[in-house]
């Protein structure tokens, strides 16, 4: 898939999660960092989007333990997001 198309699809999926809170957290994270991610990081994020929003949000805010598969530099970056969304 073309890189630009992939980014557009991921951006759409990031901002259409089902709840405003998840949209802001996941979409805001993507808007801030997605354009600079490597292919491996894009793969990680794309796989993360298959998880339930409540789990992603819980892992990111630390209210539930993060499975080792997701706990790493990318999740740490999501945890440090200040949750002020970039306008889209």
Gaussian input, Z-matrix of N, CA and C with variables (Angstrom, degrees):
# hf/3-21g

backbone

0 1
 N
 C     1     B1
 C     2     B2     1     A1
 N     3     B3     2     A2     1     D1
 C     4     B4     3     A3     2     D2
 C     5     B5     4     A4     3     D3
 N     6     B6     5     A5     4     D4
 C     7     B7     6     A6     5     D5
 C     8     B8     7     A7     6     D6
 N     9     B9     8     A8     7     D7
 C    10    B10     9     A9     8     D8
 C    11    B11    10    A10     9     D9
 N    12    B12    11    A11    10    D10
 C    13    B13    12    A12    11    D11
 C    14    B14    13    A13    12    D12
 N    15    B15    14    A14    13    D13
 C    16    B16    15    A15    14    D14
 C    17    B17    16    A16    15    D15
 N    18    B18    17    A17    16    D16
 C    19    B19    18    A18    17    D17
 C    20    B20    19    A19    18    D18
 N    21    B21    20    A20    19    D19
 C    22    B22    21    A21    20    D20
 C    23    B23    22    A22    21    D21
 N    24    B24    23    A23    22    D22
 C    25    B25    24    A24    23    D23
 C    26    B26    25    A25    24    D24
 N    27    B27    26    A26    25    D25
 C    28    B28    27    A27    26    D26
 C    29    B29    28    A28    27    D27
 N    30    B30    29    A29    28    D28
 C    31    B31    30    A30    29    D29
 C    32    B32    31    A31    30    D30
 N    33    B33    32    A32    31    D31
 C    34    B34    33    A33    32    D32
 C    35    B35    34    A34    33    D33
 N    36    B36    35    A35    34    D34
 C    37    B37    36    A36    35    D35
 C    38    B38    37    A37    36    D36
 N    39    B39    38    A38    37    D37
 C    40    B40    39    A39    38    D38
 C    41    B41    40    A40    39    D39
 N    42    B42    41    A41    40    D40
 C    43    B43    42    A42    41    D41
 C    44    B44    43    A43    42    D42
 N    45    B45    44    A44    43    D43
 C    46    B46    45    A45    44    D44
 C    47    B47    46    A46    45    D45
 N    48    B48    47    A47    46    D46
 C    49    B49    48    A48    47    D47
 C    50    B50    49    A49    48    D48
 N    51    B51    50    A50    49    D49
 C    52    B52    51    A51    50    D50
 C    53    B53    52    A52    51    D51
 N    54    B54    53    A53    52    D52
 C    55    B55    54    A54    53    D53
 C    56    B56    55    A55    54    D54
 N    57    B57    56    A56    55    D55
 C    58    B58    57    A57    56    D56
 C    59    B59    58    A58    57    D57
 N    60    B60    59    A59    58    D58
 C    61    B61    60    A60    59    D59
 C    62    B62    61    A61    60    D60
 N    63    B63    62    A62    61    D61
 C    64    B64    63    A63    62    D62
 C    65    B65    64    A64    63    D63
 N    66    B66    65    A65    64    D64
 C    67    B67    66    A66    65    D65
 C    68    B68    67    A67    66    D66
 N    69    B69    68    A68    67    D67
 C    70    B70    69    A69    68    D68
 C    71    B71    70    A70    69    D69
 N    72    B72    71    A71    70    D70
 C    73    B73    72    A72    71    D71
 C    74    B74    73    A73    72    D72
 N    75    B75    74    A74    73    D73
 C    76    B76    75    A75    74    D74
 C    77    B77    76    A76    75    D75
 N    78    B78    77    A77    76    D76
 C    79    B79    78    A78    77    D77
 C    80    B80    79    A79    78    D78
 N    81    B81    80    A80    79    D79
 C    82    B82    81    A81    80    D80
 C    83    B83    82    A82    81    D81
 N    84    B84    83    A83    82    D82
 C    85    B85    84    A84    83    D83
 C    86    B86    85    A85    84    D84
 N    87    B87    86    A86    85    D85
 C    88    B88    87    A87    86    D86
 C    89    B89    88    A88    87    D87
 N    90    B90    89    A89    88    D88
 C    91    B91    90    A90    89    D89
 C    92    B92    91    A91    90    D90
 N    93    B93    92    A92    91    D91
 C    94    B94    93    A93    92    D92
 C    95    B95    94    A94    93    D93
 N    96    B96    95    A95    94    D94
 C    97    B97    96    A96    95    D95
 C    98    B98    97    A97    96    D96
 N    99    B99    98    A98    97    D97
 C   100   B100    99    A99    98    D98
 C   101   B101   100   A100    99    D99
 N   102   B102   101   A101   100   D100
 C   103   B103   102   A102   101   D101
 C   104   B104   103   A103   102   D102
 N   105   B105   104   A104   103   D103
 C   106   B106   105   A105   104   D104
 C   107   B107   106   A106   105   D105
 N   108   B108   107   A107   106   D106
 C   109   B109   108   A108   107   D107
 C   110   B110   109   A109   108   D108
 N   111   B111   110   A110   109   D109
 C   112   B112   111   A111   110   D110
 C   113   B113   112   A112   111   D111
 N   114   B114   113   A113   112   D112
 C   115   B115   114   A114   113   D113
 C   116   B116   115   A115   114   D114
 N   117   B117   116   A116   115   D115
 C   118   B118   117   A117   116   D116
 C   119   B119   118   A118   117   D117
 N   120   B120   119   A119   118   D118
 C   121   B121   120   A120   119   D119
 C   122   B122   121   A121   120   D120
 N   123   B123   122   A122   121   D121
 C   124   B124   123   A123   122   D122
 C   125   B125   124   A124   123   D123
 N   126   B126   125   A125   124   D124
 C   127   B127   126   A126   125   D125
 C   128   B128   127   A127   126   D126
 N   129   B129   128   A128   127   D127
 C   130   B130   129   A129   128   D128
 C   131   B131   130   A130   129   D129
 N   132   B132   131   A131   130   D130
 C   133   B133   132   A132   131   D131
 C   134   B134   133   A133   132   D132
 N   135   B135   134   A134   133   D133
 C   136   B136   135   A135   134   D134
 C   137   B137   136   A136   135   D135
 N   138   B138   137   A137   136   D136
 C   139   B139   138   A138   137   D137
 C   140   B140   139   A139   138   D138
 N   141   B141   140   A140   139   D139
 C   142   B142   141   A141   140   D140
 C   143   B143   142   A142   141   D141
 N   144   B144   143   A143   142   D142
 C   145   B145   144   A144   143   D143
 C   146   B146   145   A145   144   D144
 N   147   B147   146   A146   145   D145
 C   148   B148   147   A147   146   D146
 C   149   B149   148   A148   147   D147
 N   150   B150   149   A149   148   D148
 C   151   B151   150   A150   149   D149
 C   152   B152   151   A151   150   D150
 N   153   B153   152   A152   151   D151
 C   154   B154   153   A153   152   D152
 C   155   B155   154   A154   153   D153
 N   156   B156   155   A155   154   D154
 C   157   B157   156   A156   155   D155
 C   158   B158   157   A157   156   D156
 N   159   B159   158   A158   157   D157
 C   160   B160   159   A159   158   D158
 C   161   B161   160   A160   159   D159
 N   162   B162   161   A161   160   D160
 C   163   B163   162   A162   161   D161
 C   164   B164   163   A163   162   D162
 N   165   B165   164   A164   163   D163
 C   166   B166   165   A165   164   D164
 C   167   B167   166   A166   165   D165
 N   168   B168   167   A167   166   D166
 C   169   B169   168   A168   167   D167
 C   170   B170   169   A169   168   D168
 N   171   B171   170   A170   169   D169
 C   172   B172   171   A171   170   D170
 C   173   B173   172   A172   171   D171
 N   174   B174   173   A173   172   D172
 C   175   B175   174   A174   173   D173
 C   176   B176   175   A175   174   D174
 N   177   B177   176   A176   175   D175
 C   178   B178   177   A177   176   D176
 C   179   B179   178   A178   177   D177
 N   180   B180   179   A179   178   D178
 C   181   B181   180   A180   179   D179
 C   182   B182   181   A181   180   D180
 N   183   B183   182   A182   181   D181
 C   184   B184   183   A183   182   D182
 C   185   B185   184   A184   183   D183
 N   186   B186   185   A185   184   D184
 C   187   B187   186   A186   185   D185
 C   188   B188   187   A187   186   D186
 N   189   B189   188   A188   187   D187
 C   190   B190   189   A189   188   D188
 C   191   B191   190   A190   189   D189
 N   192   B192   191   A191   190   D190
 C   193   B193   192   A192   191   D191
 C   194   B194   193   A193   192   D192
 N   195   B195   194   A194   193   D193
 C   196   B196   195   A195   194   D194
 C   197   B197   196   A196   195   D195
 N   198   B198   197   A197   196   D196
 C   199   B199   198   A198   197   D197
 C   200   B200   199   A199   198   D198
 N   201   B201   200   A200   199   D199
 C   202   B202   201   A201   200   D200
 C   203   B203   202   A202   201   D201
 N   204   B204   203   A203   202   D202
 C   205   B205   204   A204   203   D203
 C   206   B206   205   A205   204   D204
 N   207   B207   206   A206   205   D205
 C   208   B208   207   A207   206   D206
 C   209   B209   208   A208   207   D207
 N   210   B210   209   A209   208   D208
 C   211   B211   210   A210   209   D209
 C   212   B212   211   A211   210   D210
 N   213   B213   212   A212   211   D211
 C   214   B214   213   A213   212   D212
 C   215   B215   214   A214   213   D213
 N   216   B216   215   A215   214   D214
 C   217   B217   216   A216   215   D215
 C   218   B218   217   A217   216   D216
 N   219   B219   218   A218   217   D217
 C   220   B220   219   A219   218   D218
 C   221   B221   220   A220   219   D219
 N   222   B222   221   A221   220   D220
 C   223   B223   222   A222   221   D221
 C   224   B224   223   A223   222   D222
 N   225   B225   224   A224   223   D223
 C   226   B226   225   A225   224   D224
 C   227   B227   226   A226   225   D225
 N   228   B228   227   A227   226   D226
 C   229   B229   228   A228   227   D227
 C   230   B230   229   A229   228   D228
 N   231   B231   230   A230   229   D229
 C   232   B232   231   A231   230   D230
 C   233   B233   232   A232   231   D231
 N   234   B234   233   A233   232   D232
 C   235   B235   234   A234   233   D233
 C   236   B236   235   A235   234   D234
 N   237   B237   236   A236   235   D235
 C   238   B238   237   A237   236   D236
 C   239   B239   238   A238   237   D237
 N   240   B240   239   A239   238   D238
 C   241   B241   240   A240   239   D239
 C   242   B242   241   A241   240   D240
 N   243   B243   242   A242   241   D241
 C   244   B244   243   A243   242   D242
 C   245   B245   244   A244   243   D243
 N   246   B246   245   A245   244   D244
 C   247   B247   246   A246   245   D245
 C   248   B248   247   A247   246   D246
 N   249   B249   248   A248   247   D247
 C   250   B250   249   A249   248   D248
 C   251   B251   250   A250   249   D249
 N   252   B252   251   A251   250   D250
 C   253   B253   252   A252   251   D251
 C   254   B254   253   A253   252   D252
 N   255   B255   254   A254   253   D253
 C   256   B256   255   A255   254   D254
 C   257   B257   256   A256   255   D255
 N   258   B258   257   A257   256   D256
 C   259   B259   258   A258   257   D257
 C   260   B260   259   A259   258   D258
 N   261   B261   260   A260   259   D259
 C   262   B262   261   A261   260   D260
 C   263   B263   262   A262   261   D261

   B1=1.4467
   B2=1.5319
   B3=1.2976
   B4=1.4613
   B5=1.5270
   B6=1.3371
   B7=1.4672
   B8=1.5334
   B9=1.3223
   B10=1.4749
   B11=1.5211
   B12=1.3144
   B13=1.4723
   B14=1.5230
   B15=1.3187
   B16=1.4669
   B17=1.5257
   B18=1.3325
   B19=1.4639
   B20=1.5332
   B21=1.3166
   B22=1.4660
   B23=1.5210
   B24=1.3218
   B25=1.4718
   B26=1.5253
   B27=1.3322
   B28=1.4649
   B29=1.5245
   B30=1.3176
   B31=1.4694
   B32=1.5235
   B33=1.3128
   B34=1.4647
   B35=1.5278
   B36=1.3280
   B37=1.4683
   B38=1.5213
   B39=1.3260
   B40=1.4639
   B41=1.5193
   B42=1.3183
   B43=1.4643
   B44=1.5234
   B45=1.3172
   B46=1.4665
   B47=1.5184
   B48=1.3257
   B49=1.4526
   B50=1.5220
   B51=1.3037
   B52=1.4567
   B53=1.5084
   B54=1.3246
   B55=1.4663
   B56=1.5248
   B57=1.3013
   B58=1.4658
   B59=1.5300
   B60=1.3409
   B61=1.4586
   B62=1.5265
   B63=1.3371
   B64=1.4646
   B65=1.5212
   B66=1.3315
   B67=1.4688
   B68=1.5245
   B69=1.3220
   B70=1.4603
   B71=1.5155
   B72=1.3324
   B73=1.4521
   B74=1.5275
   B75=1.3027
   B76=1.4620
   B77=1.5344
   B78=1.3240
   B79=1.4587
   B80=1.5200
   B81=1.3312
   B82=1.4564
   B83=1.5122
   B84=1.3206
   B85=1.4644
   B86=1.5273
   B87=1.3185
   B88=1.4585
   B89=1.5282
   B90=1.3211
   B91=1.4720
   B92=1.5207
   B93=1.3171
   B94=1.4582
   B95=1.5195
   B96=1.3338
   B97=1.4640
   B98=1.5176
   B99=1.3029
   B100=1.4636
   B101=1.5129
   B102=1.3071
   B103=1.4680
   B104=1.5271
   B105=1.3180
   B106=1.4644
   B107=1.5345
   B108=1.3207
   B109=1.4606
   B110=1.5196
   B111=1.3202
   B112=1.4652
   B113=1.5301
   B114=1.3203
   B115=1.4648
   B116=1.5261
   B117=1.3339
   B118=1.4656
   B119=1.5254
   B120=1.3093
   B121=1.4652
   B122=1.5302
   B123=1.3179
   B124=1.4668
   B125=1.5253
   B126=1.3311
   B127=1.4667
   B128=1.5317
   B129=1.3316
   B130=1.4662
   B131=1.5270
   B132=1.3154
   B133=1.4593
   B134=1.5210
   B135=1.3187
   B136=1.4632
   B137=1.5258
   B138=1.3214
   B139=1.4656
   B140=1.5284
   B141=1.3227
   B142=1.4653
   B143=1.5263
   B144=1.3157
   B145=1.4638
   B146=1.5246
   B147=1.3200
   B148=1.4649
   B149=1.5291
   B150=1.3189
   B151=1.4602
   B152=1.5358
   B153=1.3065
   B154=1.4620
   B155=1.5290
   B156=1.3162
   B157=1.4677
   B158=1.5186
   B159=1.3179
   B160=1.4674
   B161=1.5219
   B162=1.3245
   B163=1.4622
   B164=1.5274
   B165=1.3290
   B166=1.4694
   B167=1.5235
   B168=1.3146
   B169=1.4609
   B170=1.5243
   B171=1.3201
   B172=1.4600
   B173=1.5131
   B174=1.3243
   B175=1.4674
   B176=1.5270
   B177=1.3373
   B178=1.4649
   B179=1.5263
   B180=1.3230
   B181=1.4709
   B182=1.5235
   B183=1.3355
   B184=1.4585
   B185=1.5180
   B186=1.3233
   B187=1.4667
   B188=1.5225
   B189=1.3289
   B190=1.4637
   B191=1.5252
   B192=1.3362
   B193=1.4637
   B194=1.5239
   B195=1.2892
   B196=1.4597
   B197=1.5262
   B198=1.3313
   B199=1.4689
   B200=1.5296
   B201=1.3195
   B202=1.4661
   B203=1.5311
   B204=1.3233
   B205=1.4670
   B206=1.5281
   B207=1.3131
   B208=1.4595
   B209=1.5206
   B210=1.3135
   B211=1.4590
   B212=1.5225
   B213=1.3046
   B214=1.4592
   B215=1.5131
   B216=1.2998
   B217=1.4650
   B218=1.5273
   B219=1.3146
   B220=1.4699
   B221=1.5291
   B222=1.3228
   B223=1.4672
   B224=1.5179
   B225=1.3286
   B226=1.4622
   B227=1.5246
   B228=1.3182
   B229=1.4674
   B230=1.5284
   B231=1.3217
   B232=1.4666
   B233=1.5277
   B234=1.3112
   B235=1.4704
   B236=1.5185
   B237=1.3176
   B238=1.4629
   B239=1.5263
   B240=1.3168
   B241=1.4646
   B242=1.5194
   B243=1.3067
   B244=1.4587
   B245=1.5288
   B246=1.3176
   B247=1.4632
   B248=1.5193
   B249=1.2935
   B250=1.4544
   B251=1.5102
   B252=1.3321
   B253=1.4634
   B254=1.5275
   B255=1.3014
   B256=1.4487
   B257=1.5275
   B258=1.3009
   B259=1.4610
   B260=1.5232
   B261=1.3281
   B262=1.4682
   B263=1.4948
   A1=108.97
   A2=115.79
   A3=122.40
   A4=109.61
   A5=116.70
   A6=122.20
   A7=112.00
   A8=117.03
   A9=119.95
   A10=111.95
   A11=116.56
   A12=120.07
   A13=110.09
   A14=116.27
   A15=119.91
   A16=110.77
   A17=116.91
   A18=120.04
   A19=111.44
   A20=117.31
   A21=120.75
   A22=111.26
   A23=116.57
   A24=120.14
   A25=111.23
   A26=115.90
   A27=119.39
   A28=110.90
   A29=116.86
   A30=119.81
   A31=110.08
   A32=117.62
   A33=120.79
   A34=110.42
   A35=116.34
   A36=120.06
   A37=111.88
   A38=117.32
   A39=121.83
   A40=111.94
   A41=116.48
   A42=121.76
   A43=113.38
   A44=118.55
   A45=121.79
   A46=109.21
   A47=114.84
   A48=121.02
   A49=112.81
   A50=118.25
   A51=119.72
   A52=113.43
   A53=116.84
   A54=119.98
   A55=108.23
   A56=115.76
   A57=120.34
   A58=110.81
   A59=116.37
   A60=120.33
   A61=111.25
   A62=116.12
   A63=120.07
   A64=110.58
   A65=116.49
   A66=119.29
   A67=110.67
   A68=116.29
   A69=120.32
   A70=111.98
   A71=117.09
   A72=120.24
   A73=111.13
   A74=116.78
   A75=121.00
   A76=110.60
   A77=116.36
   A78=120.36
   A79=111.92
   A80=116.27
   A81=120.23
   A82=111.90
   A83=116.42
   A84=121.36
   A85=109.96
   A86=116.13
   A87=119.39
   A88=111.52
   A89=116.74
   A90=119.69
   A91=112.07
   A92=116.86
   A93=120.21
   A94=113.16
   A95=117.06
   A96=119.32
   A97=115.92
   A98=118.56
   A99=122.34
   A100=115.67
   A101=117.54
   A102=120.18
   A103=112.67
   A104=117.61
   A105=120.29
   A106=113.25
   A107=118.07
   A108=120.55
   A109=112.43
   A110=114.17
   A111=121.87
   A112=108.77
   A113=116.45
   A114=119.89
   A115=111.23
   A116=117.23
   A117=120.17
   A118=111.12
   A119=116.93
   A120=120.44
   A121=110.98
   A122=117.00
   A123=119.66
   A124=110.42
   A125=116.89
   A126=120.57
   A127=110.51
   A128=116.32
   A129=121.36
   A130=109.96
   A131=116.21
   A132=120.65
   A133=111.31
   A134=116.86
   A135=121.00
   A136=110.64
   A137=116.68
   A138=120.45
   A139=110.86
   A140=117.06
   A141=120.77
   A142=110.90
   A143=117.18
   A144=120.56
   A145=112.91
   A146=117.41
   A147=121.10
   A148=111.90
   A149=116.80
   A150=121.52
   A151=110.27
   A152=115.29
   A153=121.51
   A154=110.19
   A155=115.79
   A156=120.87
   A157=112.27
   A158=116.75
   A159=120.08
   A160=110.42
   A161=117.30
   A162=120.58
   A163=110.87
   A164=116.68
   A165=120.07
   A166=110.02
   A167=115.98
   A168=119.63
   A169=111.02
   A170=117.27
   A171=120.94
   A172=112.20
   A173=116.66
   A174=120.55
   A175=110.41
   A176=115.32
   A177=119.67
   A178=112.61
   A179=117.54
   A180=118.96
   A181=112.09
   A182=116.52
   A183=120.58
   A184=115.39
   A185=117.17
   A186=118.95
   A187=112.60
   A188=116.98
   A189=121.74
   A190=107.72
   A191=117.13
   A192=119.83
   A193=111.43
   A194=115.54
   A195=121.89
   A196=109.03
   A197=117.84
   A198=119.74
   A199=110.89
   A200=116.97
   A201=120.63
   A202=113.69
   A203=116.84
   A204=120.26
   A205=111.72
   A206=116.75
   A207=121.18
   A208=113.23
   A209=117.19
   A210=120.79
   A211=110.11
   A212=115.85
   A213=121.51
   A214=109.56
   A215=115.44
   A216=120.77
   A217=112.93
   A218=117.29
   A219=119.88
   A220=110.70
   A221=117.43
   A222=119.54
   A223=109.83
   A224=116.77
   A225=119.33
   A226=110.57
   A227=117.29
   A228=120.86
   A229=110.16
   A230=117.01
   A231=120.01
   A232=109.80
   A233=116.41
   A234=119.97
   A235=112.21
   A236=117.03
   A237=119.69
   A238=112.84
   A239=117.83
   A240=121.40
   A241=109.66
   A242=115.73
   A243=119.15
   A244=113.00
   A245=117.71
   A246=124.66
   A247=114.13
   A248=117.49
   A249=120.23
   A250=105.64
   A251=117.56
   A252=119.76
   A253=112.80
   A254=113.74
   A255=121.07
   A256=105.71
   A257=118.28
   A258=119.89
   A259=109.53
   A260=114.59
   A261=119.51
   A262=111.07
   D1=141.04
   D2=176.63
   D3=-57.56
   D4=138.06
   D5=-176.94
   D6=-58.73
   D7=-45.17
   D8=-179.37
   D9=-63.99
   D10=-39.64
   D11=177.85
   D12=-65.60
   D13=-41.23
   D14=178.42
   D15=-60.47
   D16=-45.03
   D17=178.39
   D18=-61.03
   D19=-41.71
   D20=178.63
   D21=-63.08
   D22=-42.31
   D23=178.61
   D24=-64.35
   D25=-44.17
   D26=179.40
   D27=-65.03
   D28=-39.44
   D29=177.93
   D30=-62.10
   D31=-44.79
   D32=178.50
   D33=-60.29
   D34=-49.08
   D35=-179.74
   D36=-62.70
   D37=-32.13
   D38=179.63
   D39=-68.57
   D40=-35.08
   D41=-175.79
   D42=-96.50
   D43=2.47
   D44=179.93
   D45=-129.59
   D46=63.89
   D47=-174.28
   D48=-91.75
   D49=-26.36
   D50=-179.66
   D51=124.73
   D52=-26.19
   D53=174.72
   D54=-131.24
   D55=148.87
   D56=-179.14
   D57=-61.04
   D58=-39.36
   D59=-179.43
   D60=-61.24
   D61=-45.49
   D62=178.94
   D63=-66.66
   D64=-39.70
   D65=177.27
   D66=-57.70
   D67=-46.59
   D68=-177.75
   D69=-65.43
   D70=-43.25
   D71=-178.02
   D72=-70.45
   D73=-54.36
   D74=-173.40
   D75=-75.78
   D76=-43.82
   D77=177.85
   D78=-65.69
   D79=-41.89
   D80=177.84
   D81=-62.77
   D82=-40.18
   D83=177.35
   D84=-61.89
   D85=-46.89
   D86=179.25
   D87=-62.26
   D88=-45.79
   D89=-178.75
   D90=-60.34
   D91=-36.64
   D92=-178.63
   D93=-74.12
   D94=-34.50
   D95=-169.04
   D96=-122.91
   D97=-22.25
   D98=-169.73
   D99=-55.36
   D100=-39.34
   D101=-177.00
   D102=-65.29
   D103=-21.81
   D104=-177.68
   D105=-100.89
   D106=0.49
   D107=-176.36
   D108=-73.94
   D109=147.37
   D110=173.08
   D111=-74.85
   D112=172.28
   D113=177.26
   D114=-61.36
   D115=-39.03
   D116=178.16
   D117=-63.90
   D118=-40.40
   D119=178.35
   D120=-67.45
   D121=-39.00
   D122=175.75
   D123=-63.64
   D124=-40.33
   D125=176.99
   D126=-60.72
   D127=-44.24
   D128=179.14
   D129=-59.15
   D130=-49.41
   D131=-177.34
   D132=-64.65
   D133=-41.88
   D134=179.11
   D135=-60.97
   D136=-41.26
   D137=177.00
   D138=-67.88
   D139=-38.91
   D140=178.56
   D141=-59.53
   D142=-36.78
   D143=-178.65
   D144=-64.14
   D145=-14.30
   D146=175.74
   D147=-78.26
   D148=-15.56
   D149=179.67
   D150=-78.54
   D151=163.70
   D152=178.75
   D153=-71.75
   D154=140.41
   D155=-179.73
   D156=-55.57
   D157=-42.60
   D158=-178.03
   D159=-61.38
   D160=-35.37
   D161=177.65
   D162=-70.81
   D163=-48.61
   D164=-179.73
   D165=-56.98
   D166=-46.45
   D167=-178.67
   D168=-65.57
   D169=-41.57
   D170=178.12
   D171=-61.89
   D172=-42.34
   D173=178.11
   D174=-64.52
   D175=-41.39
   D176=-176.28
   D177=-70.26
   D178=-35.59
   D179=-179.01
   D180=-94.73
   D181=-6.14
   D182=175.68
   D183=83.77
   D184=14.64
   D185=179.86
   D186=-80.93
   D187=-17.68
   D188=173.51
   D189=-136.07
   D190=150.17
   D191=-179.74
   D192=-62.40
   D193=139.47
   D194=179.74
   D195=-89.40
   D196=126.81
   D197=176.75
   D198=-60.78
   D199=147.89
   D200=-178.91
   D201=-53.98
   D202=-33.12
   D203=-179.77
   D204=-56.61
   D205=-35.10
   D206=-174.88
   D207=-102.58
   D208=-14.89
   D209=-173.97
   D210=-85.25
   D211=107.71
   D212=-179.25
   D213=-172.70
   D214=-158.06
   D215=-175.47
   D216=-60.59
   D217=-38.98
   D218=-179.01
   D219=-67.00
   D220=-44.53
   D221=178.84
   D222=-66.49
   D223=-37.16
   D224=177.02
   D225=-61.07
   D226=-39.84
   D227=177.15
   D228=-64.12
   D229=-38.90
   D230=177.99
   D231=-66.31
   D232=-38.36
   D233=179.10
   D234=-65.01
   D235=-30.22
   D236=-176.97
   D237=-89.18
   D238=-2.41
   D239=178.63
   D240=-62.47
   D241=137.07
   D242=-177.87
   D243=-86.06
   D244=2.86
   D245=173.37
   D246=63.63
   D247=23.77
   D248=169.60
   D249=-97.96
   D250=107.12
   D251=-172.86
   D252=-68.77
   D253=148.02
   D254=170.59
   D255=-80.00
   D256=132.36
   D257=-177.32
   D258=-62.53
   D259=143.45
   D260=-179.16
   D261=-132.38

